[in-house]
């Protein structure tokens, strides 16, 4: 079962998207948020795809599970709680911790990713 998430920033940026996969494709597909640093586009792409390129400019994508795109943990907790957690094939895991993220619109670490619901 996948999750519905929403990325929001104080600058006005907002995007609601699905993350993970359904029962029929979870072994080869994991929808995940990413940013293209070339054109500053927020995208949701398959984290398990061999080629991970921006659909607009073909630039390289960085997924939001990368620590480079994450601020320090909120509330100074030692253990980060996650907004989204997806088990990947071969014992991998994709995690979006409860923190602030780099906003593709304003370029500041003020974007929050929130859980909205589930899908299948």
Secondary structure, DSSP 4 states (H G I P E B T S, - for coil): -EEEEEEEETTS-EEEEEEB--TTTTTT--EEEEEETTT--EEEEETT-S--B-TTT-PBEEETTSGGGEEEEGGG-SSPPEEEEEEEGGGEEEEEESEEEE-TTT-SEEEEEEEEEEE-
